[in-house]
Amino acid sequence: MKVSRRNLLASALAAGMAARVTAQENKGSKMANQKPWDTVVVGAGVFGAWTAWHLRKAGQRVLLLDAVGPAHARSSSGGESRMTRGLYGPDEIYTRMAFDSLANWKWLSDLAGLPVFHPTGVIFMFQKREAYVEQGLEVHRRLKLPTLELDRAAIAQRWPQIDSTGIEAGIFEPQFGVLMARRAVQTLVKQFVKSGGEYRVAAVKPPDAEKRVAQLEVGGGSTVSAASFVFACGPWLPKVFPRLLGPRIFPTRQEVFYFATPAGDERFGAGALPGWADYNDGDIFYGMPDIESRGFKVAHDKHGPPIDPDRGDRIASPGGLADVRAYLAKRFPALANAALNEERVCQYENSSNGDLLIDRHPAADNVLLVGGGSGHGFKHGPEVGRYASELLTGRLGKVEPRFSLETKAEQQNRAVH
Ligand SMILES: Cc1cc2nc3c(=O)[nH]c(=O)nc-3n(C[C@H](O)[C@H](O)[C@H](O)COP(=O)(O)OP(=O)(O)OC[C@H]3O[C@@H](n4cnc5c(N)ncnc54)[C@H](O)[C@@H]3O)c2cc1C
């Protein structure tokens, strides 16, 4: 691939970062002429960026590539905000990962200039004290998390802007909150470059999936060589490995809405309201207070129809808007007729049951597949990156069964919430 100074600068500016321009690239020489990298990471979403960062921290020469840019508008990491929470019912593995990731999010937030992490706390509301509540509390007690149980009266007293009708149980996690998704990934890639990693825009040609990979084609007849390759391509994984992951990763269309809060009314701001998730008898809605004046965020967590991440306009459906408005009228009545500030259409890249995928390619042991964020992956980014880098560098000998390719079925049966 010919990398002109102009192209490099354009992509660096687009990503808001100063990419390293080597003398070799300035002369327009081919990437193939370079010494092989230790690892090439394909995909600069939250998973690829944290993996590249951890590998670099471990001393590797790392090249991070993305077809468009870090946390771009069509990527799954490209939204404004993502919730981080510890409650996962019985799934202690994700409670731990979310909690263990917090320190790195705070570190990133401290150096970003603007917040990456807003410690708003998160309130979970349940119509009945279901097994998920008991199991989640048991995990929190075991891990000694400072979690509070709140009944309906306590929720009504703390947050009268929530209509708590029908709620039997609440769980409040004061240490979690909201991550600024796009800002987080872009800041991290910038940090990765500062620490000596290299980032470039390149659309990688899917490799021959049947054998060990030595190099990748990156456009314009150029190749990059490395000892190992990580494919953290989010909802594009089924396109990159169609036979292997086409039947195992299910991208679904997800709509998100931001509503205007009444001028001068601070009840729906981050100082007054935590992030929230309403389990709503299994039909989950979730959202966030008005963060950085973007608006009050609401989304229905139900899986939408299948989506091709490359095609189609990202316009929400009238039905989706009506759905969240009906919900607002019930639970946040002061916002029932609030003006819509913005709508976003993103995609979940679901595995069959919601477990992450972090495993070696069965035909190429120098290729690591990282993905399956399934609508809850963002918060785990730092730990996913650590885990992936330790698998690659050999610090971790065995793949966690929950993350293995073997456990990824071809039928969807969502189990992780
Ligand atoms: C609406 C919505 C709400 C969500 N809410 C939450 C939440 O509250 N909390 C939470 O923890 N998680 C949440 N998630 C999930 C989370 O955002 C995703 O699981 C996570 O961002 C996935 O990141 P990724 O790195 O796997 O994929 P992506 O961010 O999509 O990154 C993949 C990258 O790979 C690149 N790529 C693909 N193919 C190629 C190629 N051939 N060559 C070069 N580059 C390539 C793409 O350009 C892209 O940038 C939500 C997701 C959505 C859509």
The ligand as a Gaussian input file, in Angstrom:
#p B3LYP/6-31G(d) Opt

LIG

0 1
 C      -26.623000       0.597000      20.885000
 C      -25.568000      -0.130000      21.642000
 C      -25.525000       0.006000      23.017000
 C      -24.544000      -0.668000      23.744000
 N      -24.511000      -0.466000      25.086000
 C      -23.502000      -1.013000      25.795000
 C      -23.383000      -0.695000      27.173000
 O      -24.174000       0.099000      27.726000
 N      -22.356000      -1.239000      27.869000
 C      -21.452000      -2.083000      27.287000
 O      -20.550000      -2.545000      27.972000
 N      -21.537000      -2.397000      25.968000
 C      -22.537000      -1.890000      25.203000
 N      -22.640000      -2.157000      23.873000
 C      -21.729000      -3.151000      23.251000
 C      -20.390000      -2.600000      22.854000
 O      -20.478000      -1.284000      22.374000
 C      -19.754000      -3.503000      21.787000
 O      -19.800000      -4.859000      22.234000
 C      -18.321000      -3.131000      21.511000
 O      -18.217000      -1.770000      21.189000
 C      -17.760000      -3.986000      20.372000
 O      -16.465000      -3.510000      20.054000
 P      -15.576000      -4.220000      18.956000
 O      -14.226000      -3.644000      19.118000
 O      -15.734000      -5.702000      19.027000
 O      -16.237000      -3.808000      17.532000
 P      -16.220000      -2.428000      16.731000
 O      -16.266000      -1.272000      17.624000
 O      -17.292000      -2.527000      15.689000
 O      -14.805000      -2.408000      16.016000
 C      -14.498000      -3.250000      14.931000
 C      -13.583000      -2.486000      13.995000
 O      -13.044000      -3.399000      13.034000
 C      -12.846000      -2.679000      11.835000
 N      -12.764000      -3.630000      10.732000
 C      -13.662000      -4.554000      10.385000
 N      -13.247000      -5.244000       9.305000
 C      -12.037000      -4.726000       8.966000
 C      -11.102000      -4.994000       7.931000
 N      -11.323000      -5.967000       7.027000
 N       -9.980000      -4.250000       7.855000
 C       -9.726000      -3.272000       8.771000
 N      -10.591000      -2.971000       9.752000
 C      -11.733000      -3.688000       9.861000
 C      -14.073000      -1.792000      11.753000
 O      -13.861000      -0.698000      10.880000
 C      -14.292000      -1.399000      13.199000
 O      -13.727000      -0.140000      13.496000
 C      -23.603000      -1.499000      23.095000
 C      -23.649000      -1.630000      21.706000
 C      -24.609000      -0.943000      20.984000
 C      -24.617000      -1.073000      19.499000

